[in-house]
Amino acid sequence: MKTTTMSYLGEIMNDIDKEVSELTGRKILDLSQLRKPLDIKQMEFRVGAKIGNFAQQILAYKNARIDMARLDSVLGPENWQRCHTKIDGTNFCKVGIKIGNEWIWKEDAGEESTQHSEKGGASDSFKRACSNWGIGRELYRLPKIIIRTTEKIYPQSWKWESETNDKGYITELRAFNKDEKITLEFWR
C-alpha cells in the first residue's frame, strides 16, 4: 500500500510540473541576460567626430541584428515585439516584452542616418529602445577612443580585440589594420 501511495503522489507531482511548464510557456524569463555585456565581435566601430586638425574619435556601436538576436535568445521570438511611429518628423520605437500575460514597453527616439534616412531612423530608435532594456548599455560607458591622425581611416575594417573583467566588461581595447597595431588613446 505504501508503494502505491508514493507512486500515486509521484504521478501527481509530475502532472503539476507539467501544468506549470505549460502555463509558463516552458521558459522562465531572466531579463538580467539582456544586460549581459556584448562581446567585442558583436560591436562595430566607425569614425565619429574630428578633433581639431590632429585626431579623430572612434565610436563603438551595435547594429539592430545584435539586438534582435539577444531578444530572441533570451526571451524567444514570441515574447517580444516592436512598434514604430513617427511624431513631428521624429522616429520612435517601442520594444515590448511579454511578462506573464502582460506586455511591458520601453520606448526611445532615433535619428535618421545620412545614407538611409527612413530605415536609419527606424533602426536607431529600435537600438535605443533596446538599450533601455539594457542591451549594449555598456557602450555608453566606454571612454572616448581617439586616434591621432588626419588621414582618412576605416575602423570598421580593422580587427578589434579586447580584454574583459570577470563580469564581461571591457578593460582593454586593441585595434589592428593589416596586422599593424593602431595606437589608441582613451579620454574620459
Disulfide bonds with the S-S distance in Angstrom:
none
